[in-house]
Amino acid sequence: MNAQSNFQFSIFNFEFPFPLLPGLLLAALTLAAAPAAEPALLIGLLLPPEESAAASLRQGAELGILHANDLPGPKVGLIVRGRPGQWGDDGAEAARMVLDDGARGLIAPPDGAASHLSLQVAGRTAIPVVSLCGDSSVTGAGIPWMVRLAPKTSDEARTLFGVAAVWRPPPSSQPSPQTNGGARPSPARRYAAVVPDGRAGREIARDLEAAAIAAGCRLEPPLPVATNRSDFTQVVREVLKSKPDSVLLWLDSPGRAGRMVAEFRRSGFKGELAGPGRLRCAEFLQAAAEAAEGFLVPGLVLDPASEDELRRFTRAYRERFRAEPDNAAAQCYDAARLLVHVLRQAGGETAHRAFPLTETLPGATGPLSFDHEGNRRSTLNLLVCRNGNFTLRPAKN
Amino acid sequence: MKTTLASLIAMLLVTPPAMFALDAVGDVPFPIVERFENFGKESGIPANKVHCVTKTSDGRLWIGTWDGLCVREPNGQFRRYGPEHGLSHKMVLAIVEDPRTGDLWLGTMRGLSRFSAGKLTAFTQTSSGLPNNVVYGVALVGDTVWAATAAGTGAFNTKAGEWKIYDHNNTVMHEPWCYTVTGAGDLVYIGVWGGGIIEHDPKRGTFKEYRDPDKDFHFDLVPDDGPINDITSWLAWEDGILWQTTYFGFSRYAKGQWQTWVETRSPLPSNFTQFVWPHKRAAWVGSDRGVSVTDGKFWVNYLVGDKGEGLVEIHRPGATQPEKRTMSTALANQFVLGIYVDDTEAWFATSKGLSRGVFAKTKTAVAAAK
């Protein structure tokens, strides 16, 4: 800055300071290379190293920040941190982003443990958090200044339980006049589920079981699968012992879920296979290959404003990253834009007082609307994989 | 008549305000804050956010802030200690004193620190046996410093210099995330984020878990059946009573009985309770809506109005409506993160400065003064 002032002064006096030329050139180059302005607001994204959708999440957030900076208001920057090395931990990184980097809001990843660690920091610092985790325990933590952008696992499961039962009712069940073509599950239908081992699987299993009870379905105890297991032959055999009509694959990574889908089909299983909405990604489709045909996932219903938002996001993502965006990227894009919106509206330090959020905004994943507990208000419909694309599943008579 | 009226007016004018407070609240069985004195950056506090406050046995006041540890000097100004002085991290979340040595043990966002003989020493995950660097709570029981961290509770025996770690692998903890810890005579209570309360007897090596029996995240379906929620934000123990704050209300455990309070069924102004300081069988509870003081029957709430004015609500048992008053001063902020209370005064750490609560004089004190 001083060098710049000195240069202007010399021009006005027509005395160019030749002895200072190398220094001035260096200063000019430094100024040219520096960003135009420091961002006034920083958003932190916590990305544990094992997060399978890390690249999509980061790119989605980057694009969200880029688009937010097109709008009026303070400029925004993004910080991304994840657990470093053997001794690192996600809680410390979440704290570091808030306290050392100056992040005014956090995006917590789909992993439940990392989301809770972010919320613990938020509990002591009043920093707003947008979580991408579907576990019911995340909003159950009771942090008033958080919202969950991903649909709840139990809501996704209920969609799958309900609609799947109407799609192919067992011969013994009679059509009910109350269903009227809608989702009404059959208690006779038998579901099985595969979940990760450890804490993540425990939370998913609890939510799936709660959803099954709410939907009146029969769900076998979900089978935990070790995250380092790569041979699924025995797992598939174990699951099929209960002779399920449908199997829910709620695994930790889309690639593993895809490989397990292929294994189910290789075993000769003809029933329905379904999973969470985050399986709408290239990694799952590539791993499952032709076995993905007919795979069911829930998807949020979009209103016209959100359809516009999705088109804008998809176009920009393709242009910037030369790749097709997936569900994780779209969620993180919405999370970043939502946080920026809240921080700008609230004016920084008092942002936690803007919660619970009452405003509805258009999002690439659907309307961004939340209940008083921070859960996404969502209407889900059923998507089916046809020829490598997830499309709205036609209603069955 | 004129003389009588003039005398009455004169008497009213010379009577100190404390006397009005005394007459009106003499039935409340715990001290009443008459006014607040607030301290901020002008007093040398380096950050608006004050996370904890305590008074040590030598009478000095210490606060943990977003940007360092501070001690109040005799001239009223605060002197800061930061990472440049050896503090493990600038944000100090908890302070406890070892009454025998006068040492302070500090929980910070990156490690445990010890303030001894004017020097700070840092204990981190890599330099000691601390289970995790994010230290949310600290307690001292005998020779052992207990640190509640984001991945288990660490117990540091100061005589032996040895660490033990307690988490979900070697105890009944449902989750490893420890948010608070407190001593209770020979016992230790650990508040677990998502795991309720763990009662540990170090001598016997036993662990007992107290969980919310109704297992509902959002509602206290059956009052007084156990801890109000499994997300424990703070624990404190005094005189045989354990107090638990959560983001869904708060609880008391004494003689095997639980009692729970939520905002819809009690005078508690907010379910988001994050700190409790017990003093003489009354709990001083910090929330996002101010401070509540209760012995379980009487309640006094100190709130901040829309215009920043101080409000006090006195709820008496059996009364249908609370007595409401406007105070001449208010808490520095309604978001209360830490509290210290003794017989003479109360201190409040808030998200926008530090407040001192000046007590109204009791009948005994007034009589003694006369």
Interface residues (C-beta under 8 A of the other chain):
Chain A: W87 D89 G91 A92 A95 R96 L99 H116 L117 Q120 V121 G123 R124 T125 A126 S136 S137 T139 G140 A141 G142 I143 P144 R199 E349 E373
Chain B: N48 K49 H51 W66 H89 K90 M91 L93 M109 R110 Q125 T126 N132 N133 V134 Y136 A150 A151 E175 W177 Y179 W193 G194 F217 H218 N229 I231 S233 T246 Y247 F248 N271 F272 Q274 D288 F335 L337 S351
